[in-house]
Amino acid sequence: MEFKTRILNTVKERELFSDGDHLVLGLSGGPDSLSLYNALKELKEDNLRTGGKFGLSFSVHPVHVNHKFRPGAAEEDQAFCEELCKVVSERVEGFHPLRSFTVDCNALAAELGMTSEEAGRKARYDAFRTVGRDVMDFYGCGAGRIKILVAQNADDQAETILFRILRGTGPDGLGGIAYKREDESGFQVVRPILDIARDDIENYCVEKGLEPRRDHTNEEALYARNKIRLELLPLLKKEYNPNITDTLNRLGRLAAEDKGYIYEKAAEAYEEVRTGEHSLDIRKLKDLAPSVKKRVYMLALSDIGMRENVTEKHLKAVEAVANSQNHKAAVAELTGGFRVTRIRRELIFYREDEK
């Protein structure tokens, strides 16, 4: 099956985006994002040529972030993406010139007390949201029409699941990378090539004469993720399971299905136990199954802005407050100023500056 058709099938089966949507595409210039960009171009050209009988109708707004990690090479990557998008935007209707952002992510990491990898991710998603809001203003549409496209593939999925297993993840983490999720701005973040293996992406680039940029740091076993990709997965494939990538991805799909069902039940329970915008009825919480109750806590934390890095330790702290007999002094400080406290029969979630 053709590369573009595989993407189209995933988009339709997973309902990632539809006709008339505006796609904010992260374009690094590497094989993954370059292949996705080119396949979208082919799908748009097919749609225009067949009068809408094949492909999809959409606009593409590519975004590149220069993280300043690799002086010289980073600027070359940016220039490559800018020239590519300039040429395509002049030839293909609906494709726009590149929006480039330059962020000193090492400085950002030091300022915010995070790793450089976390700073890079923050810089990328801040840029995506900036462009998304600009597109909304230009077209006069709602956030639901904006889709942020990220080019993570099947090998990335397997590496993520294995990485989480090694760190002691719970059932939710086994679901791996989601095909789509909603970010705090109301935009859907979608991953159209999550079903496609890295080898297939490289073959497509060769077939289409694409010359992706290469980040040499990806080939250095200096970080945990790189070690998993370069050392552990090849070892598992050679010595234990030649289909380890497919096996891990199958585990991810099954876990994601179970996760989706439990969260449906948790969302229903969340509405039943709420007593206010950010407060829960402790008596009703006691009747919930532990697996559902934990997800209710996570939904409550998400509503006050704590959407990432919620650990078992945090959930146990929330449960301890809920079960405390000291109704006046029961409080838990979680992280980043997020807190939970008990006042009589209510469990209240808040940020320190919003108390």
Rosetta silent file (secondary structure, phi, psi, omega in degrees, C-alpha in Angstrom):
SEQUENCE: MEFKTRILNTVKERELFSDGDHLVLGLSGGPDSLSLYNALKELKEDNLRTGGKFGLSFSVHPVHVNHKFRPGAAEEDQAFCEELCKVVSERVEGFHPLRSFTVDCNALAAELGMTSEEAGRKARYDAFRTVGRDVMDFYGCGAGRIKILVAQNADDQAETILFRILRGTGPDGLGGIAYKREDESGFQVVRPILDIARDDIENYCVEKGLEPRRDHTNEEALYARNKIRLELLPLLKKEYNPNITDTLNRLGRLAAEDKGYIYEKAAEAYEEVRTGEHSLDIRKLKDLAPSVKKRVYMLALSDIGMRENVTEKHLKAVEAVANSQNHKAAVAELTGGFRVTRIRRELIFYREDEK
SCORE:     score description
SCORE:     0.000 S_00000001
   1 L     0.000  138.044 -179.469    0.000    0.000    0.000 S_00000001
   2 L   -60.766  148.088 -179.300    1.266    3.462   -0.880 S_00000001
   3 H   -55.474  -48.430 -177.573    2.723    5.571    1.917 S_00000001
   4 H   -64.645  -33.393  179.958    0.202    8.379    1.419 S_00000001
   5 H   -70.796  -36.576  175.995   -2.695    5.893    1.410 S_00000001
   6 H   -61.470  -41.647  177.719   -1.543    4.403    4.708 S_00000001
   7 H   -65.360  -44.554  179.781   -1.569    7.872    6.216 S_00000001
   8 H   -59.471  -41.795  179.749   -4.984    8.620    4.743 S_00000001
   9 H   -63.974  -42.642  178.490   -6.369    5.378    6.201 S_00000001
  10 H   -63.773  -42.475  179.624   -4.985    6.183    9.656 S_00000001
  11 H   -59.065  -44.043 -177.700   -6.396    9.711    9.478 S_00000001
  12 H   -74.369  -44.489 -178.302   -9.862    8.407    8.629 S_00000001
  13 H   -64.222  -38.730 -177.422   -9.877    5.402   10.982 S_00000001
  14 H   -94.581   -2.080 -179.793   -8.637    7.453   13.933 S_00000001
  15 L    53.441   52.243 -176.636  -10.579   10.611   12.944 S_00000001
  16 L   -78.363  -41.667  171.550   -7.423   12.699   13.220 S_00000001
  17 L  -157.466  170.139 -174.018   -8.571   15.499   10.915 S_00000001
  18 L  -142.092  176.552  179.709  -11.149   16.084    8.209 S_00000001
  19 L   -53.043  134.830  177.147  -11.953   18.206    5.168 S_00000001
  20 L    90.256   -5.001  179.736  -11.573   21.911    5.838 S_00000001
  21 L   -76.770  158.768  178.249   -9.198   21.577    8.794 S_00000001
  22 E  -110.997  119.109 -172.281   -6.072   23.698    9.171 S_00000001
  23 E  -100.828  116.472  174.546   -2.965   21.625    9.885 S_00000001
  24 E   -94.092  107.548 -170.799   -0.123   23.110   11.933 S_00000001
  25 E  -106.135  122.504  173.520    2.740   20.767   11.086 S_00000001
  26 E   -72.789  117.000 -175.536    5.950   20.513   13.080 S_00000001
  27 L  -121.422  102.280  178.699    8.693   20.353   10.427 S_00000001
  28 L   -86.812  -24.470 -173.812   12.220   19.668   11.689 S_00000001
  29 L    99.934   -7.509  177.349   13.530   18.579    8.297 S_00000001
  30 L   -75.342  174.061 -175.873   14.248   15.050    9.544 S_00000001
  31 H   -55.869  -42.381 -175.100   12.934   11.900    7.805 S_00000001
  32 H   -65.098  -56.027 -176.520    9.708   11.650    9.831 S_00000001
  33 H   -70.073  -33.228  179.311    8.399   15.194    9.463 S_00000001
  34 H   -67.709  -41.025  179.016    9.706   15.532    5.901 S_00000001
  35 H   -66.709  -39.240  177.911    7.945   12.341    4.781 S_00000001
  36 H   -65.110  -43.354  178.475    4.698   13.456    6.430 S_00000001
  37 H   -59.470  -45.703 -178.023    4.940   16.882    4.789 S_00000001
  38 H   -67.816  -39.018  178.913    5.533   15.352    1.362 S_00000001
  39 H   -65.846  -37.838  176.382    2.719   12.805    1.769 S_00000001
  40 H   -64.057  -38.320  177.059    0.302   15.591    2.735 S_00000001
  41 H   -61.018  -43.916  178.859    1.385   17.458   -0.381 S_00000001
  42 H   -63.536  -41.836  179.926    0.598   14.383   -2.480 S_00000001
  43 H   -65.663  -38.403  178.862   -2.798   13.939   -0.831 S_00000001
  44 H   -68.752  -41.024  177.680   -3.669   17.587   -1.412 S_00000001
  45 H   -63.707  -40.272  176.588   -2.567   17.390   -5.044 S_00000001
  46 H   -61.563  -41.682 -178.897   -4.672   14.234   -5.505 S_00000001
  47 H   -64.562  -42.084  179.327   -7.657   15.992   -3.988 S_00000001
  48 H   -68.376  -40.511 -176.859   -7.288   18.985   -6.285 S_00000001
  49 H   -70.074  -34.632 -176.473   -6.688   16.835   -9.360 S_00000001
  50 L   -96.760    8.292  179.432   -9.677   14.517   -8.744 S_00000001
  51 L    64.837   33.171  177.153  -12.086   17.249   -7.738 S_00000001
  52 L    90.775    4.720 -178.540  -12.303   15.968   -4.168 S_00000001
  53 L   -79.217  -22.925  178.930  -12.718   12.263   -4.995 S_00000001
  54 L  -137.140  155.054 -179.457   -9.409   11.256   -3.351 S_00000001
  55 L    78.293 -159.084  178.884   -7.313   12.655   -0.563 S_00000001
  56 L  -140.673  157.542  176.877   -8.541   15.444    1.683 S_00000001
  57 L  -101.405  123.429 -178.254   -8.938   19.193    1.449 S_00000001
  58 L  -159.363  168.615  170.439   -6.941   21.084    4.081 S_00000001
  59 E  -113.161  148.707 -177.441   -4.448   23.882    4.572 S_00000001
  60 E  -120.447  128.714 -178.701   -0.931   23.246    5.892 S_00000001
  61 E  -123.498   89.570 -176.048    0.964   25.688    8.096 S_00000001
  62 E   -72.085  144.339 -178.428    4.488   24.299    8.702 S_00000001
  63 E  -131.064  132.418  177.076    6.389   25.351   11.821 S_00000001
  64 E  -124.202  135.686  176.969   10.110   24.965   12.505 S_00000001
  65 E  -117.042  120.723  173.446   11.826   25.560   15.848 S_00000001
  66 E   -89.356  107.286 -175.798   15.559   26.205   15.992 S_00000001
  67 L   -81.361   -6.486 -178.323   16.464   25.048   19.511 S_00000001
  68 L    61.667   27.530  176.886   20.046   26.354   19.189 S_00000001
  69 L   -79.662  -32.654 -174.384   21.348   22.980   20.360 S_00000001
  70 L  -126.192   82.963 -177.967   23.634   22.483   17.330 S_00000001
  71 L   -51.960  133.919 -178.475   25.146   25.805   16.230 S_00000001
  72 L    92.252  -63.956  179.484   25.602   25.903   12.488 S_00000001
  73 H   -65.022  -37.245 -179.771   23.732   22.678   11.746 S_00000001
  74 H   -64.093  -39.812  178.913   20.579   24.070   13.368 S_00000001
  75 H   -69.232  -33.823  176.577   20.663   27.117   11.099 S_00000001
  76 H   -67.548  -39.647  175.699   21.175   24.874    8.073 S_00000001
  77 H   -59.222  -45.425 -179.117   18.146   22.805    9.085 S_00000001
  78 H   -62.127  -45.440 -179.585   16.084   25.983    9.343 S_00000001
  79 H   -63.558  -39.860  177.763   17.239   27.246    5.928 S_00000001
  80 H   -58.946  -48.692 -178.712   16.467   23.856    4.374 S_00000001
  81 H   -66.278  -39.128  179.975   12.900   23.882    5.714 S_00000001
  82 H   -63.514  -43.698 -178.987   12.330   27.513    4.736 S_00000001
  83 H   -68.108  -42.356  178.541   13.401   26.920    1.135 S_00000001
  84 H   -58.063  -49.324 -176.383   11.369   23.712    0.835 S_00000001
  85 H   -69.544  -30.949  176.895    8.188   25.341    2.109 S_00000001
  86 H   -62.767  -46.586 -178.711    8.719   28.417   -0.068 S_00000001
  87 H   -64.330  -47.284 -177.079    8.847   26.258   -3.202 S_00000001
  88 H   -66.394  -40.773 -177.741    5.844   24.104   -2.220 S_00000001
  89 H   -64.010  -26.186  178.755    3.725   27.076   -1.120 S_00000001
  90 H   -80.940  -15.146 -174.822    4.181   28.647   -4.577 S_00000001
  91 H  -111.098  -28.796 -172.002    3.027   25.460   -6.327 S_00000001
  92 L  -118.821  122.233  179.508    0.371   23.824   -4.152 S_00000001
  93 L   -61.623  134.041  176.699   -2.822   25.548   -3.088 S_00000001
  94 L    92.559   -9.601  176.937   -3.346   25.591    0.676 S_00000001
  95 E   -96.996  128.939 -173.189    0.333   25.109    1.580 S_00000001
  96 L  -107.487  158.878  176.219    1.820   28.103    3.389 S_00000001
  97 L   -60.566  161.604 -177.328    5.386   29.352    3.873 S_00000001
  98 L   -72.313  140.376  167.773    7.280   28.174    6.947 S_00000001
  99 E  -101.815  117.838 -178.178    6.965   29.930   10.304 S_00000001
 100 E  -105.587  141.060  177.527   10.364   29.742   12.019 S_00000001
 101 E  -129.129  137.783  176.395   11.042   30.264   15.726 S_00000001
 102 E  -117.145  122.673 -177.494   14.452   30.490   17.398 S_00000001
 103 L  -134.266  127.121  175.401   14.651   29.613   21.094 S_00000001
 104 L   -78.807   92.706 -172.301   17.774   29.182   23.208 S_00000001
 105 H   -73.281  -26.369  174.445   16.539   26.025   24.904 S_00000001
 106 H   -65.669  -41.583  177.557   19.594   25.584   27.118 S_00000001
 107 H   -67.614  -39.587  178.711   18.959   29.028   28.567 S_00000001
 108 H   -63.093  -40.279  179.018   15.249   28.278   28.846 S_00000001
 109 H   -62.356  -43.529  179.615   16.005   25.040   30.705 S_00000001
 110 H   -65.047  -39.926 -178.587   18.224   26.870   33.191 S_00000001
 111 H   -65.848  -40.325 -174.220   15.624   29.578   33.706 S_00000001
 112 H   -98.222   -1.851  178.827   12.737   27.165   34.326 S_00000001
 113 L    67.640   43.464  179.634   14.684   24.447   36.140 S_00000001
 114 L  -131.008  172.913  177.308   14.015   21.690   33.611 S_00000001
 115 L   -74.551  161.868  178.674   16.046   19.466   31.323 S_00000001
 116 H   -65.171  -32.237  177.385   17.055   20.723   27.890 S_00000001
 117 H   -64.709  -43.098  177.690   14.810   18.051   26.353 S_00000001
 118 H   -64.400  -39.033  178.800   11.820   19.360   28.327 S_00000001
 119 H   -65.189  -39.436  177.846   12.700   22.918   27.310 S_00000001
 120 H   -62.742  -42.457  178.306   12.836   21.873   23.653 S_00000001
 121 H   -63.853  -42.706  178.608    9.405   20.283   23.893 S_00000001
 122 H   -60.991  -44.300 -179.972    8.007   23.391   25.571 S_00000001
 123 H   -60.864  -42.119 -179.499    9.483   25.616   22.863 S_00000001
 124 H   -64.040  -49.388 -175.502    7.954   23.466   20.106 S_00000001
 125 H   -72.131  -30.326  172.383    4.470   23.334   21.562 S_00000001
 126 H   -62.105  -42.150  178.914    4.502   27.041   22.431 S_00000001
 127 H   -65.466  -43.521  179.290    5.332   27.708   18.759 S_00000001
 128 H   -59.551  -44.231 -178.090    2.589   25.343   17.547 S_00000001
 129 H   -68.269  -36.727  177.475    0.003   27.059   19.738 S_00000001
 130 H   -59.986  -48.072  179.681    1.134   30.517   18.621 S_00000001
 131 H   -66.511  -39.582  178.354    0.653   29.564   14.971 S_00000001
 132 H   -58.150  -43.940  178.901   -2.608   27.798   15.786 S_00000001
 133 H   -67.158  -37.515  177.295   -4.035   30.956   17.344 S_00000001
 134 H   -64.363  -40.576  178.459   -2.856   33.043   14.391 S_00000001
 135 H   -65.005  -40.499  176.630   -4.552   30.634   11.974 S_00000001
 136 H   -58.030  -46.044 -179.107   -7.763   30.831   14.020 S_00000001
 137 H   -64.408  -41.639 -176.198   -7.709   34.618   13.809 S_00000001
 138 H   -66.683  -44.229 -176.550   -6.952   34.619   10.079 S_00000001
 139 H   -91.733  -10.048 -178.799   -9.679   32.150    9.109 S_00000001
 140 L    64.831   40.048 -177.510  -12.138   33.143   11.828 S_00000001
 141 L  -115.563  170.771  177.644  -12.580   29.529   12.938 S_00000001
 142 L   -86.722  170.239 -178.562  -12.742   27.720   16.259 S_00000001
 143 H   -62.491  -26.323 -179.672  -10.010   25.684   17.919 S_00000001
 144 H   -64.031  -19.887  179.512  -11.686   22.489   16.744 S_00000001
 145 H   -88.911   -5.302 -179.977  -10.635   23.268   13.175 S_00000001
 146 E  -100.805  127.018  175.999   -6.948   23.492   14.125 S_00000001
 147 E  -122.541  130.135  176.919   -4.942   20.284   14.254 S_00000001
 148 E   -96.108  116.908 -176.180   -1.316   20.157   15.404 S_00000001
 149 E   -98.082  126.235  178.940    0.515   17.408   13.502 S_00000001
 150 L  -120.827  133.722 -171.240    3.491   15.689   15.128 S_00000001
 151 L   -96.810   66.202  172.923    5.532   13.126   13.157 S_00000001
 152 L   -97.174  142.472 -172.086    6.143   10.311   15.633 S_00000001
 153 L  -113.592 -175.189 -176.070    6.300    6.823   14.166 S_00000001
 154 H   -64.368  -35.159  177.831    5.773    3.171   15.187 S_00000001
 155 H   -68.695  -38.190  175.274    9.370    2.791   16.380 S_00000001
 156 H   -59.544  -39.899  179.876    8.984    5.901   18.542 S_00000001
 157 H   -62.314  -47.784 -179.589    5.888    4.279   20.034 S_00000001
 158 H   -61.946  -42.445  179.468    7.726    1.053   20.887 S_00000001
 159 H   -63.269  -39.282 -179.889   10.649    2.983   22.395 S_00000001
 160 H   -64.925  -44.807 -179.534    8.266    5.067   24.512 S_00000001
 161 H   -63.605  -44.496  179.808    6.439    2.026   25.887 S_00000001
 162 H   -65.213  -41.410  177.574    9.692    0.239   26.715 S_00000001
 163 H   -58.109  -43.456 -179.174   11.109    3.402   28.301 S_00000001
 164 H   -69.170  -37.973  176.844    8.021    3.691   30.508 S_00000001
 165 H   -59.590  -44.293 -178.763    8.160    0.021   31.510 S_00000001
 166 H   -64.968  -26.435  179.869   11.767    0.470   32.616 S_00000001
 167 L   -91.351   -0.960  176.607   10.747    3.472   34.708 S_00000001
 168 L    85.435   42.168 -177.873    7.924    1.547   36.388 S_00000001
 169 L   -67.893  160.626  172.412    4.873    2.923   34.613 S_00000001
 170 L   -92.761 -173.281 -177.885    1.297    2.055   35.530 S_00000001
 171 H   -56.520  -38.401 -178.713   -1.422    0.787   33.155 S_00000001
 172 H   -61.938  -40.107 -178.382   -2.044    4.236   31.652 S_00000001
 173 H   -66.809  -25.192  179.157    1.597    4.580   30.623 S_00000001
 174 H   -66.885  -19.427  178.551    1.483    1.266   28.752 S_00000001
 175 L   -68.368  -13.634  176.171   -0.870    2.922   26.278 S_00000001
 176 L    69.761 -149.511 -178.588    2.122    4.793   24.902 S_00000001
 177 L   -81.333  131.375 -179.324    1.752    7.833   22.669 S_00000001
 178 L   -78.651  144.603  174.694   -1.846    8.738   21.840 S_00000001
 179 L   -63.149  -33.209  176.877   -2.935    9.125   18.226 S_00000001
 180 E  -152.958  148.589  175.973   -4.674   12.306   19.318 S_00000001
 181 E  -152.663  158.630  178.124   -5.074   14.375   22.458 S_00000001
 182 E  -100.303  130.252  179.098   -6.373   17.811   23.317 S_00000001
 183 L   -89.561 -178.971 -174.271   -3.877   20.329   24.668 S_00000001
 184 L   -67.851  -14.674  177.505   -4.574   23.127   27.114 S_00000001
 185 L   -90.472   -1.827 -178.479   -5.435   25.538   24.280 S_00000001
 186 L    88.442    4.117  177.064   -8.197   23.301   22.980 S_00000001
 187 L   -86.342  145.561  173.883   -6.205   22.208   19.914 S_00000001
 188 E   -85.913  126.511  172.927   -6.040   18.551   18.943 S_00000001
 189 E   -96.028  120.664 -174.000   -2.477   17.183   18.732 S_00000001
 190 E  -125.812  154.025 -175.899   -2.505   14.315   16.210 S_00000001
 191 L  -129.910   90.824 -172.503    0.051   11.788   14.974 S_00000001
 192 L   -73.792  -16.937 -177.878   -0.761   10.500   11.464 S_00000001
 193 L  -111.969   24.992 -178.288    2.320    8.252   11.002 S_00000001
 194 L   -68.964  -15.946  177.565    2.190    6.458   14.349 S_00000001
 195 L   -92.303   -4.193 -170.641    1.405    3.200   12.495 S_00000001
 196 L  -106.018  130.139 -178.376    4.397    3.463   10.123 S_00000001
 197 L   -73.082  155.308 -178.856    7.806    1.944   10.876 S_00000001
 198 H   -61.034  -38.322  179.218   11.015    3.950   10.621 S_00000001
 199 H   -61.866  -39.398  178.967   12.345    1.693    7.849 S_00000001
 200 H   -66.536  -34.791  177.935    9.252    2.388    5.729 S_00000001
 201 H   -66.772  -44.369  178.864    9.739    6.111    6.246 S_00000001
 202 H   -62.946  -41.001  179.183   13.373    5.910    5.141 S_00000001
 203 H   -64.168  -38.674  177.976   12.364    3.877    2.067 S_00000001
 204 H   -63.743  -41.621  178.819    9.729    6.453    1.153 S_00000001
 205 H   -60.433  -42.109  178.774   12.302    9.240    1.373 S_00000001
 206 H   -65.500  -45.281 -178.595   14.592    7.330   -1.000 S_00000001
 207 H   -59.371  -38.635 -176.237   11.704    6.547   -3.376 S_00000001
 208 L   -93.461    2.913  179.656   10.637   10.191   -3.558 S_00000001
 209 L    69.249   25.310  178.369   14.155   11.596   -3.765 S_00000001
 210 L   -81.319  143.086 -179.406   13.796   13.404   -0.444 S_00000001
 211 L  -122.969   81.260 -175.680   16.994   14.360    1.327 S_00000001
 212 L   -65.911  155.152  173.172   16.143   14.780    5.005 S_00000001
 213 L   -76.539  151.199 -177.731   18.356   16.563    7.458 S_00000001
 214 L  -121.430  130.555  176.056   20.122   14.368   10.019 S_00000001
 215 L   -97.976  107.437 -174.041   20.644   15.139   13.690 S_00000001
 216 H   -63.052  -23.323 -179.369   23.871   13.350   14.657 S_00000001
 217 H   -67.571  -20.380  177.421   22.937   13.459   18.355 S_00000001
 218 H   -69.764  -17.722 -178.499   20.210   10.905   17.619 S_00000001
 219 H  -102.064   13.492  179.011   22.956    8.392   16.851 S_00000001
 220 L  -111.573  124.570 -176.755   24.821    8.912   20.126 S_00000001
 221 L   -81.949   61.685 -177.102   23.935    6.606   23.040 S_00000001
 222 L  -100.336  -26.544 -176.373   24.205    9.384   25.605 S_00000001
 223 L  -117.154  161.150 -175.932   20.624    9.541   26.861 S_00000001
 224 H   -56.487  -46.157 -178.641   18.207    6.865   28.056 S_00000001
 225 H   -62.849  -40.981  178.588   15.933    7.156   25.023 S_00000001
 226 H   -66.257  -38.158  178.751   18.863    6.914   22.619 S_00000001
 227 H   -64.481  -38.414  177.363   20.275    3.916   24.476 S_00000001
 228 H   -63.195  -44.558 -177.532   16.940    2.129   24.192 S_00000001
 229 H   -70.302  -42.658 -172.404   16.792    2.816   20.446 S_00000001
 230 H   -89.280  -25.715 -173.809   20.440    2.109   19.642 S_00000001
 231 H  -120.372  -54.442 -172.410   21.295   -0.658   22.116 S_00000001
 232 H   -70.898  -49.711 -179.203   18.395   -2.268   24.014 S_00000001
 233 H   -62.000  -44.058  175.336   15.832   -2.716   21.228 S_00000001
 234 H   -58.930  -37.705  177.978   18.394   -4.181   18.782 S_00000001
 235 H   -64.784  -46.371  179.076   19.493   -6.604   21.529 S_00000001
 236 H   -62.039  -38.998 -179.885   15.891   -7.651   22.261 S_00000001
 237 H   -66.730  -39.742 -176.962   15.240   -8.058   18.542 S_00000001
 238 H   -76.393  -42.981 -170.040   18.345  -10.192   18.021 S_00000001
 239 H   -98.969  -22.407 -170.623   18.266  -12.362   21.152 S_00000001
 240 L  -126.198  -45.434 -175.052   14.634  -12.570   22.261 S_00000001
 241 L  -153.179  106.778 -179.066   11.964  -11.435   19.797 S_00000001
 242 L   -64.152  -16.669  179.624   12.612  -10.389   16.182 S_00000001
 243 L  -108.697   32.493 -173.899    9.176   -8.714   16.197 S_00000001
 244 H   -59.922  -35.468  179.966    9.687   -6.795   19.441 S_00000001
 245 H   -64.092  -47.227  177.771    8.586   -3.473   17.911 S_00000001
 246 H   -63.495  -38.359 -179.945    5.267   -4.909   16.726 S_00000001
 247 H   -62.214  -46.420  179.315    4.836   -6.708   20.057 S_00000001
 248 H   -65.115  -38.447  178.880    5.287   -3.514   22.059 S_00000001
 249 H   -67.857  -35.883  176.150    2.961   -1.608   19.760 S_00000001
 250 H   -64.525  -42.585  174.760    0.290   -4.295   20.136 S_00000001
 251 H   -56.637  -43.719 -179.991    0.629   -4.014   23.914 S_00000001
 252 H   -61.661  -43.140 -179.552    0.202   -0.251   23.549 S_00000001
 253 H   -64.538  -42.362 -179.411   -2.977   -0.570   21.473 S_00000001
 254 H   -66.586  -42.835  179.140   -4.570   -3.023   23.919 S_00000001
 255 H   -65.256  -36.850  179.602   -3.624   -0.903   26.936 S_00000001
 256 H   -65.972  -36.591  177.205   -4.951    2.230   25.220 S_00000001
 257 H   -63.555  -46.541  178.750   -8.322    0.528   24.641 S_00000001
 258 H   -63.657  -41.025  179.072   -8.591   -0.416   28.325 S_00000001
 259 H   -60.159  -43.988 -179.758   -7.456    3.065   29.351 S_00000001
 260 H   -60.719  -41.325 -179.291  -10.145    4.653   27.184 S_00000001
 261 H   -66.540  -45.393 -179.167  -12.882    2.510   28.761 S_00000001
 262 H   -62.778  -38.368 -179.849  -11.761    3.206   32.344 S_00000001
 263 H   -70.715  -28.846  172.994  -11.602    6.938   31.670 S_00000001
 264 H   -61.170  -46.620  178.357  -15.137    6.882   30.272 S_00000001
 265 H   -65.477  -38.335  179.571  -16.297    5.409   33.586 S_00000001
 266 H   -65.776  -38.125  179.060  -14.117    7.847   35.513 S_00000001
 267 H   -64.305  -39.516  177.178  -15.599   10.820   33.644 S_00000001
 268 H   -64.853  -44.744 -179.922  -19.098    9.660   34.566 S_00000001
 269 H   -65.145  -37.106 -179.613  -18.071    9.168   38.195 S_00000001
 270 H   -57.771  -43.736  179.746  -16.329   12.563   38.244 S_00000001
 271 H   -67.607  -31.957 -178.284  -19.575   14.330   37.432 S_00000001
 272 H   -74.323  -30.887 -175.639  -21.419   12.357   40.112 S_00000001
 273 H   -97.424   -6.089 -178.728  -18.993   13.165   42.942 S_00000001
 274 E   -71.343  137.051  175.596  -18.377   16.840   42.148 S_00000001
 275 E  -114.196   -9.563  179.562  -19.735   19.370   44.626 S_00000001
 276 E  -165.899 -169.549 -175.799  -18.225   22.446   42.969 S_00000001
 277 L   -60.646  -40.845 -177.622  -15.833   23.530   40.246 S_00000001
 278 L  -133.692   33.516 -178.807  -12.810   21.916   41.916 S_00000001
 279 E  -132.898  148.187 -175.890  -14.251   20.003   44.861 S_00000001
 280 E  -125.997  149.878  177.962  -15.388   16.395   45.373 S_00000001
 281 E   -82.222  114.418 -175.395  -17.723   14.670   47.831 S_00000001
 282 H   -65.145  -35.782 -179.905  -15.544   12.418   50.002 S_00000001
 283 H   -63.456  -41.335  179.649  -18.427   10.156   50.974 S_00000001
 284 H   -71.596  -31.516  178.173  -19.231    9.376   47.343 S_00000001
 285 H   -60.836  -34.781 -176.942  -15.549    8.854   46.534 S_00000001
 286 L   -64.001  -21.424 -178.192  -15.417    5.982   49.014 S_00000001
 287 L   -85.787   -6.697 -175.256  -17.921    4.012   46.904 S_00000001
 288 L   -85.223  148.395  172.695  -15.755    4.084   43.775 S_00000001
 289 L   -63.558  143.641 -177.241  -13.521    1.241   42.617 S_00000001
 290 H   -52.398  -41.271 -177.648   -9.840    2.116   43.234 S_00000001
 291 H   -65.493  -35.900  178.739   -9.004    2.155   39.509 S_00000001
 292 H   -75.058  -40.476 -178.008  -11.851    4.580   38.806 S_00000001
 293 H   -60.925  -41.872  178.689  -11.133    6.725   41.874 S_00000001
 294 H   -60.024  -41.335  179.802   -7.516    7.279   40.807 S_00000001
 295 H   -69.931  -31.765  174.611   -8.660    8.501   37.403 S_00000001
 296 H   -62.276  -43.716  176.654  -11.195   10.809   39.076 S_00000001
 297 H   -59.904  -41.447 -178.660   -8.320   12.354   41.007 S_00000001
 298 H   -66.056  -36.979  176.764   -6.372   12.728   37.761 S_00000001
 299 H   -65.751  -39.783  178.352   -9.319   14.459   36.084 S_00000001
 300 H   -65.376  -41.617  177.863   -9.601   16.844   39.027 S_00000001
 301 H   -65.340  -38.639  178.139   -5.872   17.595   38.873 S_00000001
 302 H   -62.017  -37.480 -178.599   -6.110   18.160   35.127 S_00000001
 303 H   -66.655  -23.563  176.995   -8.884   20.682   35.666 S_00000001
 304 L   -98.254    4.494  173.644   -6.627   22.846   37.833 S_00000001
 305 L   108.427   -5.481  179.273   -3.783   22.600   35.312 S_00000001
 306 L   -90.350   86.936 -171.886   -1.731   19.629   36.556 S_00000001
 307 L  -105.465  -12.048 -176.701   -1.887   17.603   33.357 S_00000001
 308 L  -128.568  155.770  173.920    1.566   16.031   33.167 S_00000001
 309 L    58.174   36.993  172.670    3.860   13.960   35.365 S_00000001
 310 L   -82.046  119.190 -174.635    1.148   12.857   37.784 S_00000001
 311 L  -107.577  170.082  175.764    2.733    9.960   39.684 S_00000001
 312 H   -59.591  -34.661  178.180    1.526    7.233   42.024 S_00000001
 313 H   -60.446  -42.457  179.186    3.094    9.242   44.847 S_00000001
 314 H   -64.371  -43.325 -178.227    0.825   12.206   44.048 S_00000001
 315 H   -66.786  -36.964  176.663   -2.282   10.031   43.912 S_00000001
 316 H   -65.759  -35.655  177.779   -1.434    8.398   47.234 S_00000001
 317 H   -65.089  -40.566  177.136   -1.035   11.873   48.755 S_00000001
 318 H   -63.387  -44.498 -179.549   -4.493   12.844   47.503 S_00000001
 319 H   -63.698  -37.112  179.041   -5.971    9.622   48.917 S_00000001
 320 H   -64.116  -39.340  177.667   -4.278   10.248   52.278 S_00000001
 321 H   -66.177  -42.242 -179.903   -5.900   13.682   52.488 S_00000001
 322 H   -61.971  -33.714 -177.166   -9.293   12.221   51.561 S_00000001
 323 H   -92.530   -2.304 -176.449   -8.975    9.633   54.342 S_00000001
 324 L   -66.170  143.001  176.106   -7.582   12.025   56.953 S_00000001
 325 L   -92.114   -9.698  178.323   -9.506   12.446   60.190 S_00000001
 326 L   -92.935   86.786 -170.760   -7.962   15.874   60.780 S_00000001
 327 L   -70.248  -16.529 -177.390  -10.387   17.877   58.675 S_00000001
 328 L   -92.172  -26.636 -173.432   -8.831   21.251   59.487 S_00000001
 329 L  -115.737    3.313 -176.507   -5.179   20.523   58.748 S_00000001
 330 L   -74.110  112.447  179.030   -5.347   17.883   56.004 S_00000001
 331 E  -154.171  145.093  176.563   -3.427   19.221   53.025 S_00000001
 332 E  -128.710  129.537  173.467   -0.939   17.813   50.511 S_00000001
 333 E   -92.165  120.989 -174.970    1.530   19.822   48.447 S_00000001
 334 L   -90.973  -86.596  177.376    1.980   18.020   45.141 S_00000001
 335 L  -160.112  150.432  176.930    4.249   19.817   42.677 S_00000001
 336 L    62.314   26.338  179.556    4.426   23.185   40.953 S_00000001
 337 L    85.843    1.072  177.823    2.167   24.823   43.532 S_00000001
 338 E   -81.773  138.790 -177.083   -0.672   22.339   43.080 S_00000001
 339 E  -141.255  162.312  172.422   -2.383   21.281   46.283 S_00000001
 340 E  -137.728  139.695 -179.655   -5.279   19.296   47.647 S_00000001
 341 E  -139.926  159.912  177.219   -6.991   19.840   50.990 S_00000001
 342 E  -112.298  128.976  172.531   -9.935   18.480   52.929 S_00000001
 343 E  -125.262  105.845 -174.662  -12.573   20.747   54.415 S_00000001
 344 L    55.483 -110.859 -174.841  -15.138   18.660   56.276 S_00000001
 345 L  -106.026   19.064  179.985  -16.619   16.311   53.662 S_00000001
 346 E  -119.871  140.101  173.872  -15.135   17.951   50.599 S_00000001
 347 E  -103.791  119.720 -170.912  -11.844   17.293   48.822 S_00000001
 348 E  -116.303  129.439 -179.829  -10.657   20.539   47.229 S_00000001
 349 E  -107.065  135.986 -178.169   -8.037   20.848   44.453 S_00000001
 350 E  -163.108  165.938  170.458   -6.299   24.174   43.819 S_00000001
 351 E   -96.519  148.541 -174.996   -3.111   25.998   42.937 S_00000001
 352 H   -54.720  -38.806 -176.849   -1.343   27.802   45.761 S_00000001
 353 H   -81.378   -0.583 -179.954   -1.835   31.223   44.146 S_00000001
 354 H  -114.317    8.882 -173.245   -5.577   30.557   43.647 S_00000001
 355 L   -57.274    0.000    0.000   -6.463   29.455   47.178 S_00000001
